[in-house]
Amino acid sequence: MVTKIISSDQARTAWRNLLDSVIAGDNVLIERYGKPAAAVIPYQDFLEAAEFLQDLRDTREAQVALEAWRRDPSEAQPWEEVKEELIAEGLLDE
């Protein structure tokens, strides 16, 4: 699998060629101001990776919440309140 690296300016002016390259199986890394900004991958690869990506994002969000709690535990909400909210929103069974 080939990974091509292009600037955001190149991606904008050659978008159709970029898509053709991705459809052919290449990954494309788009840089902005010389730093990685986005990746374009084949759609099937995205479908297979989507659940993993959501888990990764959830983990980052949980890490931020944990750090906030470590700084100030008084901000924490008791489990029973959280549980009641989740049940009310249909996100947790009783």
Backbone torsions as a table, in degrees:
resi	resn	phi	psi	omega
1	MET	NA	131.0	-177.4
2	VAL	-95.0	138.1	171.6
3	THR	-114.8	119.6	178.5
4	LYS	-100.3	142.6	178.2
5	ILE	-116.1	123.7	179.6
6	ILE	-136.1	160.3	177.7
7	SER	-80.2	161.8	177.8
8	SER	-64.2	-32.2	176.1
9	ASP	-63.7	-44.5	178.2
10	GLN	-63.0	-41.4	179.9
11	ALA	-61.3	-41.1	-179.2
12	ARG	-65.7	-44.0	-175.7
13	THR	-80.7	-21.3	-177.8
14	ALA	-123.8	38.7	-174.8
15	TRP	-57.7	-43.5	-179.0
16	ARG	-61.6	-44.2	177.9
17	ASN	-64.5	-37.9	177.7
18	LEU	-60.8	-47.9	178.8
19	LEU	-61.5	-42.2	178.0
20	ASP	-59.4	-40.7	179.3
21	SER	-64.1	-42.5	179.7
22	VAL	-67.6	-42.9	178.3
23	ILE	-60.4	-32.4	178.4
24	ALA	-74.3	-7.5	175.7
25	GLY	114.0	-0.3	178.7
26	ASP	-82.2	154.1	168.4
27	ASN	-100.2	144.3	179.9
28	VAL	-126.1	126.4	175.8
29	LEU	-101.3	124.1	-179.6
30	ILE	-103.2	126.4	179.5
31	GLU	-103.7	147.1	174.5
32	ARG	-127.7	122.7	-175.6
33	TYR	55.9	36.9	176.3
34	GLY	78.9	5.7	-179.9
35	LYS	-120.7	143.1	179.0
36	PRO	-56.7	131.7	-179.0
37	ALA	-121.8	-34.6	-176.6
38	ALA	-158.5	158.5	175.1
39	ALA	-124.8	141.0	175.8
40	VAL	-115.7	122.9	-177.1
41	ILE	-127.6	161.1	176.6
42	PRO	-58.0	144.3	-176.1
43	TYR	-56.8	-41.9	-179.7
44	GLN	-61.2	-39.1	176.5
45	ASP	-63.3	-40.3	177.9
46	PHE	-60.8	-45.6	179.7
47	LEU	-58.3	-41.4	-178.7
48	GLU	-71.5	-27.4	-176.9
49	ALA	-96.1	-9.8	-172.1
50	ALA	-58.3	-43.8	-179.2
51	GLU	-65.1	-42.5	177.1
52	PHE	-61.1	-42.6	179.1
53	LEU	-61.3	-41.0	178.6
54	GLN	-65.3	-40.7	176.9
55	ASP	-61.2	-41.0	178.8
56	LEU	-62.5	-45.6	178.4
57	ARG	-64.6	-41.2	178.0
58	ASP	-62.4	-39.2	179.0
59	THR	-63.7	-43.0	177.6
60	ARG	-61.0	-43.9	-179.7
61	GLU	-63.6	-41.4	178.1
62	ALA	-64.9	-37.4	179.2
63	GLN	-63.6	-41.6	177.7
64	VAL	-62.0	-43.9	179.5
65	ALA	-64.4	-40.7	178.4
66	LEU	-62.7	-44.0	179.2
67	GLU	-63.4	-39.7	177.3
68	ALA	-62.9	-42.1	178.3
69	TRP	-64.3	-40.3	179.0
70	ARG	-63.0	-35.3	178.3
71	ARG	-70.5	-35.9	-176.8
72	ASP	-150.8	86.2	-178.7
73	PRO	-60.8	-19.7	-178.9
74	SER	-67.2	-16.8	179.2
75	GLU	-78.1	-9.7	-176.4
76	ALA	-68.4	148.8	178.3
77	GLN	-102.7	133.3	179.7
78	PRO	-58.5	144.8	-177.6
79	TRP	-54.5	-40.9	-178.2
80	GLU	-60.4	-38.3	177.4
81	GLU	-67.5	-43.6	178.6
82	VAL	-61.6	-45.3	-179.4
83	LYS	-59.7	-44.7	178.9
84	GLU	-61.5	-41.7	178.8
85	GLU	-63.7	-43.8	-179.5
86	LEU	-64.1	-40.5	177.8
87	ILE	-65.0	-44.0	-179.9
88	ALA	-62.2	-32.9	179.8
89	GLU	-87.0	-0.8	178.5
90	GLY	75.4	19.5	-178.6
91	LEU	-96.8	-6.6	-179.4
92	LEU	-145.6	136.8	176.6
93	ASP	-78.8	150.0	179.4
94	GLU	-69.6	NA	NA
